[in-house]
Amino acid sequence: MSAIFRNFADHIEPIQLITMRKKISLTILGLLSFVAVQAQMRINMGDASPLRKLSIAEMAVTNLYVDSVDEKKLVEDAIRGMLKELDPHSTYSTPKEVIEMNEPLNGSFEGIGVQFNMMEDTLVVVQTITKGPSERVGILAGDRIVGVNDTAIAGVKMSKEEIMRRLRGPKGTIAHLKVVRQDIRDTLLFDVERDKIPVKSVDAIYMIRPSVGYIRIGNFGATTYQEFMDALTTLKSQGMEDLILDLQENGGGYLQAAADIASEFLEFDDLIVYTEGRRVPRREYRATAAGAFKKGRVVVLVDEYTASAAEIVTGAIQDQDRGLVVGRRTFGKGLVQRPIDLPDGSMIRLTIAHYFTPSGRCIQKPYEKGKQKDYALDVINRLKHGELTNADSIHFADSLKFLTLKKQRTVYGGGGIMPDYFVPLDTTRYTKFHRELAAKSVIITQNLRFMDKNRKKLLKQYPTFAEFKEQFEVPQSFIDAIMKEADKKNIKPKDEAERERTLPYLKLQLKALVARDLWDMSEYYGIFNEQSDIVKQALELMK
């Protein structure tokens, strides 16, 4: 102890030492604690233990650093620092981040059951959840919720996150809502009993053509398999013989959900995927029974954002020669993470193995440890190198060739799933002007205003989606309102030619948004898919 204190004192001038004598007892207590823990660690670990080294460093900073430090943050930063030098998918999440991350996968949350957007500083209900608590008490699309439990949430510049916190709460609790409704002078009062609100992972299901069904899965969560099976039953009852399975922009989720869905396309005991790591023995996932949809034709749609569990389904269907894959090379996320729960509710997701498709392809794309920025920019680099727009820009070494299991077709490894039919990204449709309109919320804000004024008239004019799809055209007044708002925000096209190139896609997007707000996401994709090059290619193959 004396040697440590002597070293500490050697760096202080004599006059400073006199000044500090009143505080010296606190310093000694801190150092005694520091040394006591060190002594205990010497007993428990060898002198060269990396864990002891890390612990001493943390205690030294906590007890001796010139300024006060947040010990909790210090430890979190150390964990993040360790994981940062590993692969891009080993991560640390705080307790709050864990809750937010799991919610879309758990299949439900507890709240009042509305979809909403903010128009300026006011919450506008876009839709109520079918049979949800808000619908049951009579809240309607277009209503403005201006107060929750005697707290104003409109006109007070409250964040969207804070508003959501006030609307959500444990099942059975009451949210006292103040609601303003068009054409009604007085503020309406509703007592909404919060309940479990389902979070759907199947975004859309409908018959895209006679005998051809369409299912789009947004992620793979706890309820995805049951949602998928319900969708199959619905579409079969409507005459579905063949299926388009849309996994574009699907970032993945639960491995078991992906394996269960892939199983429905395959024969009993067909291999779906296997995992293997340095400390993890090979584990195989196989079809558990003859699938519910093993005879009709299947086309899987993918793009550069299709990842992880979505790549497992895609790889299994391709390698087992069960269907065709259309689109662009998938993301290439083939690392298996094991969640490690920490005492305070935080979590480490540590990579322990790789995913391999039935033919033996490793799904994970190459990466350099510690170079997370390069990894994050991979999709942008693909665009720069022409891979998203030209199939000839994609080159595979002979060592990356694999054969499918039944028809012995050539497929390629090296990261991600290369589709059987490549569809280039049409960069001419997405102008810089359109991207700025979307990024600065001009499109979504003007859509809310349009729906606010015209919802009742539209529903009366188009009682069915089929009539809407056939007859509705985006009015010029809608476009003019967007251009006027853009001008206010100093968003301008480079020239008249860029403005004209923007209009066709903008009108398509607006029509789809109106369909979504009048009905749901199936109708949204019912509009959008008619102009999708990837969907068009799938339909051509179905012929």
N, C-alpha and C positions, 0 to 999 in steps of 0.2 A: 504493500500500500504506500509506504513512504517513498519508494522509487517513483511510482506513478505521480504522486503529488509533487515531488521534487522536479520532475520533468515539466509538469504543468506550470509550476511557479517560475522556472528558469526563463520563461518567455514573458514575464511581467516585470516592469520597472518597480523599484522599491517603493516609490511614492504611491503607485497604483495598488501595491500589495497592502499598504496601510489602509487605503480607502476600502479595500475589499474585505477586510477582516470581519466586518459585520455579516457578510454574506457567506463566509467560508464554510460555516456549518452545513448550509444547504448543498454546497458544492461537494463537500466530503460525503454527505449522505448519498448524493447521486453517484459518485465514484465508487463508494462502497457497494452500492447495488450493482453497478456495472461489473466490478471485480468479482462479486459473489456469484453472479450468473456465469461469468467466465470460468470460475473455479468449478462450478457444477458441470459446465460443459466439458471441461478437461476430463472429468470423471467419465462422462457419458460417451465421449467421442475421442478418436485419435487426434493428435495435434494437427495433422494434415487434412482433416476432414473438410471438404468444400462447404458442407452445411454449417460447420463451426465458423468458418471464414465469413460466410454470409451473415450469420447471426452477430458476430463481433462487429462487422461493418455497420449493421443496422443499429446496434446498441451504442456504438461510438457516435454516430450522427445524432441519435436521439438525445444522448446525455451530454455531449461535449460541443456540438455545433454552436457557432457564435450566435445564431438567431434561433428562435423557437421553430419547431417543425411539427407538422401534422403526421404523427407516427402511422396512422391508418393509411394516409395517402402515400407515405414513404414506402410502405410494404406493397401497396397496390402498384406503384411505379416499378418496384423491383420485379414483381411478378410479370408485369407487362414487358419489361426489359428482357427478361429471360425468354418469354414466348416469342418476342419479336425476332429473335435470332434463329427461330426454328422455321417451320413452314408457314405459308400465308393463312392457314385456317386454324392454327392453335391460338386460342384467344382467352382473355380474361374479361368477365362481365360483372359489373356491380349488381347488388341485389335488385335495384330498380331496372337495370338493363335486362336481367334474367326474366323478370315478370313481363316486360315488353316483348322480349324475344319469344317467349313461350306462348303468349296469348294467341297469335294466329294459328299455332299448331295444336293447341288444346281443344279447339272446337267450340269454345263458348267463353263469354265473359258476363258479368252481371251489371245491368244498367236498365235504361228506360226503353231501348229498342227503336232508335231512329237513325237514319243516315242523314247527315247534315253538311252544309257548307256555310262558310262565312261570307256574307255580302256586306262589304265595308266592315262595320263593327257589330253586325247583327247575325245571330244564328238563324238560318233558314232551313226548315225541314225539307229535304229532297224526297225522302220516302220513309214511311214507317215499316218496321219489320212485320211481315205477315203473321197475324195472331200474337204479336208481341204486346207488351204492356201499354205502350202509347196508342197503338191502334185500338186496343180494347176500350180505352176511355174516350176515344173520339178525336185524337190529334190527327191532323191531315197534312198531306204534302203542301208546302207553301206557307204553313204556319211559321210565325217567328216566336221563338222562345226568348223572352226578355228578362225573366227572373227565375231563380231557383232558390227555394227556401228563404225567401225574403232578401236575397242578394241579387242586385241588378247585374245581368251579364251582357246587356246591350248598351252601347254608348259609353262604355267605361274602358275601352282598349284592353280588355282581358285577353290573355293568350288562349289559343285554341286548346292547349294542353290543360290549362286551368279550368276551362269550361267543361272539358271532358271529365276531369276529376270530380267536379260538382255534380254532373249528371249521373255518373256511375256510383255504385255503392252496393253493399251486400244485398242479396236476394231477400225480399220481404220488407225492406225499409221503404219509406215513402219519400218521393220527390214532389214537393209542392211547386208547380210550374205556373208562371204567368205567361200567357200566350196572346199575341196580337194576330188577328186574322183579317184578311182583306174583306171589305164590305161590312165589317162589324165594328161598331164604334167603341164598345166597351172592351176592356181587357178581360180575357177568359181565364178562369182558374181551373187547373186540373191537378188532382192528386193521383200520381202514378206510382203504383207499387212495383219496385224494381224486381227483375226476374233474370233468369239465365237467358242470354241472348246468343243464339247459334252464330258461329263464324263459319261461313261456307267456304270450302276450298275448291269445289266444282263451280266454276264461274258461269258456265253456259251449257245448256243442252237443248237441241232442237233438230228437227229433220231439215237438213240443208238441201236435200233433193229427194224425190220419191225413192224410197228404199235405202237412202244413205243418211245415217245419223251423224251428229256432230257433238262431241263432248270436249269441253276445254277445262283443264285442271290448272288452278293457279299455284297450288303448293300441295305437299303431301303431309297432312296432319292426322290427328287422332280419329277424325270422323270421315276422312276422305274415302276410304274403302266402301263404307256403307253408302255414302253419297253417290259413289260411282255405280254401285250395284243397283241403287234405286233409279239412277239415270238409265242404265241398261234396260231395266224392266219397263220404264216409261217409253223409251224409244222402240223397243221390240213390239210393244202394244200398238205403236203407230206405224208398224210395217218395216222397221229397220232390218236390212239384211247385211249391209256393209257399214263400216264405222271409220270416221276421221277422228283421231285422238289428237287434240291440240295441246302440245306441251311447250309452246313458245313462251319465253319469259318466265318459265317455271323454275324458280331457284332451288327447288328440292324440298327437303323436310325429313320425315321419318322413313328410315330404310324399310321397316316392316310394312308400312302402308304401300310403298312402292312394290315390294315383293308380292304382297297380297293381290294387288291390281294386275301385275304382270302374270301372275298365276292363272288369272281368268282367261287368258288368251292361249295358254299352253296345254300340252298333254301332261298327265300325271308324271311326276318325277323329272320333268325337264329342268335343267339347270337355269337359274335366273341370274345369279351373281355369286361371286365368292369373295371373301376378304382374307387378307393375310398381312402380317406385320412381323417385325423383329422379335417381339415378345408375345405375339398373338398367333396361335396356330390357324391354319386354313379352316375357314368356316363356310359351308355352302348353304345357299338358299335355293330350294327347289319347289316346283309346282306341287301343291299339296293334294290336288284333285284335278280331274278333267275339267277344264275351264268352262265358264258359263258362256263364253263367246269364242269358241275355238274353230268355227267353220266359216263365218263371214270374212270378207276381205277387210284388211286393216291398213290404214295409212297413218303414220305418226308425223306430226308437224313439229319441227324444232328450229331454233335459231341460236345465235351466239350467246344468249342469256339463259338457255336451257342448261340446267346444272344438277349435279349430285343425284338425288333420288330420281329425278326426271330422266337423267342419263342412264340410270339402271334399267328403267322400264324400256327405254329406247334401245339400249344395247341388247337386252334379252330378246325383244321382238325381232330385231335385225339378225342377231346371231343364230336364233332358232328358225330363221326363214319363215317367221309367222306373218310378217307384213313388210311394207316398204317405208322408208324414212325419207321425208321431203323437207327441204329447207337449206340451212347453212350449218357448218360445223359447230357443235355444241361447245359450251364453256370449257369443259375439262376439269371438273371438280370431283376428283376421285379419291379423296382422303377421308378416312373414317375417324370421327372424333368421339372420344368418351367423355361425358360430362362428369366432372369431379366437383361435388358440392362442398362449399366451405362453410364454416360455422355461422357466419353472419348473413348467409343467404346468397352470397356471391358465388361465382362458378368459374372453374377453368374447363375449357373444352380442349382436350389434348388429343392430337392426332396419334392414333395407335396402329393404323393399318391402311392398306390400299384396297380400293374396289377393283375387281376384274370381271369383265363380261364373260359369258359362257365360252367364247373362243379363246380366252386368255388375254384379251387386250386390257391394258391398264388405262382406266379412264382419265387419270390425273395428267394434266399437261405439265411440261417441264417447268421448273422454277429454281431460282438460286436462293438459298437460305439467307434471310436477313434483307433481301431486296424486295420488300413488299410493294414499293411504289411501281417498280417495273411490272410486277405481276398484275397490279390494279389497272395498269394502262394497256394490258394485252389486247383488249377488244379494239381500242383506238389504234393500236399498232397494226392489227389485222386490217382495219379499214385503210390505213395509210399504204400498206403493202399490197392492197388490191384483193385480199382474200375474200372480203365480203361481197365484192362486185364481179369477180371473175374466177371461175373454177380453175383456170389454167395457172393462176397465181399460187395454188396450193400444191406443194410438192411433198411426196412421201418417199422415204428410203425403202429399199426392198426388204430391209429387216423389220419394217413395220407392217408387212402384209400378213394378214390372217385369213382363214377360211371359215365361212359359216358352217354350221354343224350338219345341216341336212342337204343343202344344194351345192355346197362347196364353192360358194361365191366369194370373191375377194373383197375383204373389208380392211380398214386401216386402223392401226393403233397410233400411239404418239400423243395421245391426249384428246379427250372429247370424242364424239361420235360423228363421223363423216357421213352425211346422208347419201342415200342411193340416187336421189335426184336433187341436184344443186339448183337453188333459186337465188339469183343475185339480189342484193339490196338495191332498191331503186332510189338512189340518192337525189334524183331530180325532184322527187315529190316533197322532200323535207327541206324547204328553203330556210335560210337564216332568218328571214322575216317571220315565218311561221314559228320557229323555235323561240324567238323573242316574245311573240304573242302568248305562247303557252307558258314560258318561264315567268312572265310578269303577270300571270293570272288574268289576262284580258279575256281569253276565250271562256274560261269557266265562270267568270263574273258576269259577262254578258249573257251567257246561257242561263244563269240563274234569273237574271232580270227578264229575259224573254219568256221563260217558263212561268215566272211570277204573274206576268200580264196575260198569258195565252193558254194556261193549262186547261181551264174549263172549256174554252172554245175548241181546242185541239181534240180533247176527248169526245166532244160532241160531233166534231167533223169527221174524226177517224175512230169509230167505235172498235175496230179491230186492227191488230198490227199489220195484217195482210193489206188492208186498205191504205194504211199509213205508208208502208213500204212502197207500194205501187204509185201512190198519188202525191205524197208530200214533197215539196221542194222548199229549200231554205229561202225565205223571202229576202228581197234586196234590203229591206229596212234592217234586218238582222245583221247583214254584212256591213251596212253603213254604220250601225252602232259600234261594231267592233273597230272599224277603221277610225271612227271619231275618237274612241277611247284610246286607240293606239297613238293617234296624233297628240292627244293630251299628255301621254307618257313618253313622247318623243321617240316612238318606235316607228321607223320608216323603212320601206323597201328600198333596195339600192336603186332600182329604176322601175319603170312601168312593167317591164318584162318579168321581173321577180314577183311583182304583185299579181300578175296574171297567172304565173306558175303556182302561186300559193293558193289561189281560189278553189280549184277542184278538190284538193285534199281537205282544205278548211271546210268546205260545204259538206263533204262526206262526214267529217268529224262532228260537225254541228248536228247533222241529221241523226247520227248515231247517239249523240248525247241527249237529244230530245226524245228519242225512242227509249233510252234507258230511264229517263225521268218519268215517262208516261207508263212504262211497264217495268222492265228489269234488264239484267245484263245479257240474257239470252237474245233479247231484241237488239241490244247494242251491237253484239257480234253478228246478228242477223243482217244488219246494215253494213258493217265494216267488212265482213268476210267476202262480200260480193266484189270488192275491189282489191282483195289481197292476192298478190301473185302466188304466194305459197299455197293458199287455199285453192286457187284456180288450177294449179298444177296437180294437187291431190284429186280434185274433181275430174280432171282430164284422165288421170290414171284409173279412176273408178269406171270410166266408160269402157 
